[in-house]
Amino acid sequence: MTLERKYDATPLVVGADSVQDIILTPRNPADAFLPSRSYGVENFAAEVSDSHGVRRGQLFGWYYTLTFARTSSLEDLKESITNHYSVAIEALPGEFPRVHGPFRLVKLAQFLIRELYPLRDALCAEEGRWMLAHVTGHPAAAENIVALRGQADGLVSRLWARP
């Protein structure tokens, strides 16, 4: 028997929005795809469900999707997700992030989380502090924001030796 794949991506980790969501997330999320794989359907972890705390700021950064795409354009993102170039990540406070997906992408994601993201996050935090200063009327904030613009992208370009 062969199953037809009717979707390109499946939420693997449902987050912590409610007790029901926690119960629905498999203890080992990769096990959720074993039945469909036995029928020849490849469907890896593609995303994490919508988990965020807009009102209180909780859960932000705890559950997210990392998609490996050529660019951040919608077309490239769709192509990457469809071709299983994404992983689901659980990054609960005080724990090392758990990455779910194809093994080679899991290893790459773990490397990026450990080595690149702290550098990128520090650059983004600096720019964010100046944005908050701008909102409060700091006289040099706008000038500093312009000066810092693109530094995170520049870091990635230098590390990947992009022209």
C-alpha positions as CSV (number, residue, x, y, z in Angstrom):
1,M,0.0,0.0,0.0
2,T,1.3,3.4,-0.9
3,L,0.0,6.6,0.7
4,E,-0.3,9.9,-1.2
5,R,1.3,12.9,0.5
6,K,-1.3,15.7,0.5
7,Y,0.8,18.3,2.3
8,D,4.3,19.6,2.3
9,A,4.9,20.3,6.0
10,T,3.7,19.0,9.3
11,P,3.9,20.7,12.7
12,L,6.0,18.4,14.7
13,V,6.3,20.2,18.0
14,V,3.0,21.8,19.1
15,G,4.5,24.1,21.7
16,A,3.2,24.8,25.2
17,D,0.2,26.9,24.6
18,S,-2.0,24.5,26.7
19,V,-1.9,21.2,28.5
20,Q,-3.5,19.6,25.4
21,D,-0.6,20.8,23.2
22,I,1.9,19.3,25.6
23,I,0.0,16.0,25.6
24,L,-0.2,16.0,21.7
25,T,3.6,16.4,21.3
26,P,5.1,12.9,21.0
27,R,7.8,12.1,23.6
28,N,10.2,11.6,20.7
29,P,8.7,13.8,18.0
30,A,10.5,12.0,15.2
31,D,8.3,8.9,16.0
32,A,5.3,10.8,14.7
33,F,6.4,10.1,11.2
34,L,7.3,6.4,11.5
35,P,3.8,5.1,10.4
36,S,3.7,7.3,7.2
37,R,7.4,6.4,6.4
38,S,6.5,2.7,6.4
39,Y,4.1,3.5,3.5
40,G,6.8,5.3,1.5
41,V,5.8,8.9,2.5
42,E,8.7,11.1,3.4
43,N,7.5,13.8,5.7
44,F,10.0,15.3,8.0
45,A,9.6,17.8,10.8
46,A,9.0,21.0,9.0
47,E,7.7,23.4,11.6
48,V,6.7,24.1,15.1
49,S,3.1,25.2,15.7
50,D,2.3,28.9,16.5
51,S,3.8,29.3,20.0
52,H,4.4,32.7,21.3
53,G,3.4,35.1,24.1
54,V,2.6,38.4,22.5
55,R,1.0,39.8,25.6
56,R,3.5,38.7,28.1
57,G,6.6,37.9,26.1
58,Q,6.6,34.3,27.4
59,L,7.4,31.4,25.1
60,F,9.2,33.7,22.6
61,G,12.2,31.7,21.3
62,W,11.2,28.5,23.0
63,Y,9.7,26.8,19.9
64,Y,10.7,27.7,16.4
65,T,11.4,26.5,12.9
66,L,14.7,26.8,11.2
67,T,14.5,26.6,7.4
68,F,17.6,26.3,5.3
69,A,16.9,28.4,2.2
70,R,19.0,30.2,-0.4
71,T,17.3,33.5,0.5
72,S,14.5,34.7,2.7
73,S,12.1,35.1,-0.3
74,L,8.8,33.4,-0.1
75,E,9.6,31.3,-3.1
76,D,12.9,30.0,-1.7
77,L,11.3,29.3,1.7
78,K,8.5,27.3,0.2
79,E,10.9,25.3,-1.9
80,S,13.1,24.5,1.1
81,I,10.2,23.5,3.2
82,T,8.7,21.3,0.4
83,N,12.1,19.6,0.0
84,H,12.5,19.0,3.7
85,Y,15.2,21.6,4.4
86,S,13.8,22.6,7.7
87,V,13.9,21.5,11.3
88,A,11.7,22.0,14.4
89,I,13.5,23.4,17.5
90,E,12.5,23.3,21.2
91,A,14.7,25.7,23.2
92,L,13.3,25.7,26.7
93,P,15.1,28.0,29.2
94,G,17.9,26.2,31.0
95,E,18.1,23.4,28.5
96,F,20.2,22.8,25.4
97,P,17.9,23.2,22.4
98,R,16.4,20.0,21.0
99,V,16.4,19.9,17.2
100,H,14.0,17.5,15.2
101,G,14.4,16.6,11.6
102,P,16.7,14.9,9.1
103,F,20.0,14.0,10.9
104,R,22.3,16.1,8.7
105,L,20.1,19.2,9.2
106,V,19.9,18.5,13.0
107,K,23.7,18.5,13.2
108,L,24.0,21.7,11.1
109,A,21.3,23.4,13.2
110,Q,23.0,22.4,16.5
111,F,26.3,23.9,15.1
112,L,24.5,27.2,14.2
113,I,22.7,27.4,17.5
114,R,26.0,26.9,19.4
115,E,28.4,28.9,17.3
116,L,26.6,31.5,15.1
117,Y,23.4,32.5,16.8
118,P,25.0,33.9,19.9
119,L,27.1,36.3,17.8
120,R,24.2,37.2,15.6
121,D,21.9,37.7,18.6
122,A,24.4,40.0,20.3
123,L,24.5,42.2,17.2
124,C,20.7,42.2,16.9
125,A,20.4,43.0,20.6
126,E,22.6,46.1,20.2
127,E,20.5,47.4,17.4
128,G,17.3,46.6,19.4
129,R,18.6,48.7,22.3
130,W,19.1,51.7,20.0
131,M,15.6,51.2,18.6
132,L,14.2,51.4,22.1
133,A,16.3,54.4,22.7
134,H,14.9,56.0,19.6
135,V,11.3,55.4,20.8
136,T,12.2,57.2,24.0
137,G,13.6,60.2,22.2
138,H,17.4,59.6,22.5
139,P,19.0,62.2,20.2
140,A,21.7,59.9,18.7
141,A,19.5,56.8,18.4
142,A,18.5,57.2,14.7
143,E,22.1,57.8,13.7
144,N,23.3,54.7,15.5
145,I,20.5,52.5,14.1
146,V,21.6,53.5,10.6
147,A,25.2,52.8,11.4
148,L,24.4,49.3,12.7
149,R,22.0,48.4,9.9
150,G,23.0,45.2,8.2
151,Q,25.7,44.1,10.6
152,A,24.0,40.7,11.4
153,D,23.7,40.0,7.6
154,G,27.3,41.2,7.2
155,L,28.5,38.7,9.8
156,V,26.7,35.8,8.1
157,S,28.1,36.9,4.7
158,R,31.7,37.0,6.1
159,L,31.4,33.7,7.7
160,W,30.0,32.1,4.5
161,A,32.5,34.0,2.4
162,R,29.7,35.6,0.3
163,P,30.8,38.4,-2.0
